[in-house]
């Protein structure tokens, strides 16, 4: 789950909390959601990843939680 601190916590394996501001949200854009789905399906443990976005870094956070090297 990707959520703001004021949203209810879900019972999920990965819980990413992002404080939304004027510039960045909580990763719910369609392409971010699509990449999150891909990362969740992928075996990325001990692999190097690069998050080249210009947002909150939610993809990098998730890959690190799954054991990737950043």
Protein Blocks (a to p, Z undefined) as FASTA:
>chain_A
ZZdfkbccdddfbdcdddddfkbcehpafklmmmmmmmmmpccehiacddfbfbeolmmm
mmmmnopaZZ
